[in-house]
């Protein structure tokens, strides 16, 4: 039986899909961090490449992928669609389980899909250096690779807990020529302030963003690059879903349920947005399930309101699901999901009932990841493992009901740089992570401004 | 420009290619370790599955791949053929550089190609457990995966120097359910003897083989599995070259030079043997270059004679290029190339002038690996990096002469579990490895039986 569906390279999509004109409800405008008035796109040009800013508010449904970006994509794209037949048999389920495998990219995750165009646009516009933050290291290594490709300098602020857990991600970034700092660092005011408050902090994506933004503002020829959350990032990621749509057709199926993990929302959006469009166009009913960690449950337990993207309140305010910009999640291994906020597009689709959020604890997630690795031979990244766990739950339901659902997993990356987490899990040393309620109460006390439900 | 050539899964080869009937000179028979008389295949049945023993001396040119093996292969095969256009541009060479990418397999190297059929045949014949040795951990993790797939127990003796350098390979083997011991270990007499001689030994593949063979002989329902050297192992690996042959046709080219690294010879043989056949059949001249480390130069500086496959002299004697079964190579990072001997098939083809051996030092090899990673975004395993370095040398010659050669690299695996080696290299802390002459002299003194040239 065929279990791998590969598109020919001539069928590589030439355009990204922009969901903005197709959203059921338009997005609310970002607000200026000082005035709290709607911000003009021009105000973002000090941080981002002009083309990215334009894409942030684009109204065209299709946006051409530049040829030099396609040339780089062609080093690993189209990525394969795989059928997880051995997992299906192990679960004794009538469900069909597919995965769109982004682990085939140079740095092992979907992140290169946006790192490459962001570096390219910046290069075109004369930028010399990019700064960014990274959680698990997947985004940092993707941007390091992209900067290396186009001859840009690259500085990465890596969240302390990941920096300590994943030395080989740091090594990969160095190999691709990036400078890497553990965040909070002594390199920025935001970092120094955080260290003064608590020298032992595991850090957070929100804080690392503050550091990277500050470093971009103070560097010459330097801009900032964000690996998730923003509309243009989700746009670049839609190549995943556009490929997957054709590959599911090759397999002769259409997904009943699409599951993907959500940290900032770009992996989820990249797979789901084109499939959402396809489902609407063809009058199909498809469930879109966004999977987050219980330890950082922005969609399932956060508020939908305006909030800053970073801890130091330097970014525009976005209307999104948030746990509060000063929320510091426990150091779970899925470092890429430790973000207090969520992509406004994904948040809006949750509000509109298109996307269903769900949250799981890391011990349950790792149990499914081990089952997946032992049956399929592919080791999921801890972030990806959240989607795998959700798919396993649905497939088990199908086994109980006899329902033959087709499940598509957004397999955002492999776990080759996360083996210490697997070792800890297998040795019984992995913590369940703190109960979410305790985290909320503590965060709420620290912020002293609001209570989480 | 197209840079990835993917075969459709319906074009997955259904048969392996057996080179034995096509060798210019037949192989010399293995000898019994006790009597030194030619050994009967039957005598190998205490160690190996019957089908593997039969394949060791098969005379058919084509051997069917069993359907259950094809089902597992289909989880990652056919693997892609990639064109390294960015490396070509960086070298400013008219050469075209292709790589057959075996890093796409579950455990990241070509080793699963033979681990899966070996586990399958053993399962069919009633074996309960397999034992083996591993150097870099690529073979051990491949066999662990295959045993997990078919429900066999698995015990791996991992060469001490790799065990210490690569904890995450060990974690991967554990994840796939294997028991892993650092070799020399206290689990076997061979290991205890070696520890008594030198508690600080980095170990060697030859010694780890002795341990695994001893463990297989003393366990109930237990057999042994070898990841390289033997004819049946090279046979299983020919799927690489059979796919590559068709993919080079898709690319509209035929290779002038094929380069691959050699440790025991299975990766090299797997790619080269089908291409050797194709070249002969079509009257093409193709160079086949076998690349080994200066620190363990069995083909370039060893003798072609009968020798044991292991340190404790428990295996049959094979006629091959050898540095002596008691040779302990320095702990270079390319752990998979630290073997004193060589596949008899590869040795024979070197003697017959079909294969050209060459040896490089690890610092030069890492320099090319870094260039490759920074241009192509793929991080080569240290073993694979030897082939990359050879290809870079040839491409540089082409740049000097204007010759437009087509070079095909056997890209045996990725380096995601070797980042500590890259870190050491980038920090300037990687040793050139000991000069080969000093190693020889010391080994010769220890053995006190012969001198190496």
Interface residues (C-beta under 8 A of the other chain):
Chain A: X1 X2 X3 X4 X5 X6 X8 X9 X10 X71 X74 X75 X76 X77 X82 X85 X86 X104 X106 X107 X108 X112 X145 X148 X149 X167 X168 X171 X172 X174 X175 X176 X177 X370 X373 X374 X376 X377 X378 X379 X416 X417 X419 X420 X422 X423 X426
Chain B: X1 X2 X3 X4 X5 X6 X8 X9 X10 X71 X74 X75 X76 X77 X82 X85 X86 X104 X106 X107 X108 X112 X145 X148 X149 X167 X168 X171 X172 X174 X175 X176 X177 X370 X373 X374 X376 X377 X378 X379 X416 X417 X419 X420 X422 X423 X426
